[in-house]
Amino acid sequence: ARGLRRNDIGRLAVGAKADIVLVDLKHPAMRPKREPLRSLLYVAAERAVRDVYVDGRLVVKYGHCLDY
């Protein structure tokens, strides 16, 4: 981001162009632990998603959509 002279990307902050999903790796659907990506894609899907940020804003917290 710095090399592109863009301060709206490359960081996690309100107003930044960042989308991120936080996954609860301790969720029962995330078994076996040795293959978390596979567990997320094929078994857990949305059940293990804890928080979601879109454009740097929290839109899902502890699995519940926030009302804006």
The 8 nearest C-alpha neighbors of each residue, nearest first, counted from 0:
[[1, 3, 5, 9, 2, 8, 4, 6],
 [0, 2, 4, 3, 5, 6, 9, 8],
 [1, 3, 4, 0, 5, 6, 9, 8],
 [2, 4, 0, 1, 5, 6, 8, 9],
 [3, 5, 1, 2, 0, 6, 7, 8],
 [6, 4, 0, 3, 7, 1, 8, 2],
 [5, 7, 8, 4, 0, 1, 9, 15],
 [6, 8, 15, 5, 16, 14, 9, 10],
 [9, 7, 16, 15, 6, 10, 0, 5],
 [8, 10, 0, 7, 11, 6, 17, 16],
 [11, 9, 8, 12, 15, 17, 7, 16],
 [10, 12, 55, 17, 15, 13, 9, 16],
 [11, 13, 55, 15, 14, 10, 56, 17],
 [14, 12, 55, 56, 15, 54, 11, 16],
 [13, 15, 55, 54, 12, 16, 7, 56],
 [16, 14, 7, 55, 12, 13, 8, 17],
 [15, 17, 54, 8, 7, 55, 14, 18],
 [16, 18, 54, 55, 15, 11, 53, 19],
 [19, 17, 53, 52, 54, 55, 16, 20],
 [18, 20, 52, 51, 17, 21, 53, 55],
 [19, 21, 51, 50, 22, 52, 48, 18],
 [22, 20, 50, 49, 48, 51, 19, 23],
 [23, 21, 48, 49, 47, 24, 20, 50],
 [24, 22, 47, 25, 26, 49, 48, 21],
 [23, 25, 26, 22, 29, 47, 35, 32],
 [24, 26, 23, 27, 29, 28, 47, 30],
 [25, 27, 28, 29, 24, 23, 47, 30],
 [28, 26, 29, 30, 25, 47, 24, 43],
 [29, 27, 43, 26, 30, 42, 47, 38],
 [28, 30, 38, 27, 26, 24, 43, 35],
 [31, 29, 32, 28, 38, 27, 35, 34],
 [30, 32, 33, 34, 29, 38, 35, 28],
 [31, 33, 30, 34, 35, 29, 24, 38],
 [32, 34, 31, 35, 30, 36, 38, 37],
 [35, 33, 32, 37, 36, 31, 38, 30],
 [36, 34, 38, 37, 32, 39, 29, 33],
 [37, 35, 39, 38, 34, 40, 41, 29],
 [36, 38, 40, 39, 35, 34, 41, 42],
 [39, 37, 35, 29, 42, 36, 41, 40],
 [40, 38, 43, 36, 44, 37, 42, 41],
 [41, 39, 37, 38, 44, 42, 36, 43],
 [40, 42, 38, 39, 37, 43, 44, 36],
 [43, 41, 38, 39, 44, 40, 28, 29],
 [42, 44, 39, 28, 46, 47, 29, 38],
 [43, 45, 39, 46, 40, 42, 47, 41],
 [46, 44, 48, 47, 43, 39, 62, 49],
 [47, 45, 43, 44, 48, 28, 62, 26],
 [46, 48, 23, 45, 22, 43, 26, 49],
 [49, 47, 22, 45, 46, 21, 50, 23],
 [48, 50, 61, 62, 22, 21, 23, 47],
 [51, 49, 60, 59, 21, 61, 20, 48],
 [52, 50, 20, 59, 58, 19, 57, 21],
 [51, 53, 57, 56, 19, 18, 55, 58],
 [54, 52, 18, 55, 56, 17, 57, 51],
 [55, 53, 16, 17, 56, 18, 15, 14],
 [54, 56, 13, 12, 17, 15, 53, 52],
 [57, 55, 52, 53, 13, 54, 58, 14],
 [56, 58, 52, 59, 51, 53, 55, 60],
 [59, 57, 65, 52, 51, 64, 56, 60],
 [60, 58, 64, 51, 50, 63, 65, 62],
 [59, 61, 50, 63, 62, 49, 64, 58],
 [62, 60, 49, 50, 63, 59, 48, 64],
 [61, 63, 49, 60, 59, 48, 50, 64],
 [62, 64, 59, 60, 61, 65, 49, 50],
 [65, 63, 59, 58, 66, 60, 62, 61],
 [64, 66, 58, 59, 63, 67, 60, 57],
 [65, 67, 64, 58, 59, 63, 57, 60],
 [66, 65, 58, 64, 57, 56, 59, 63]]
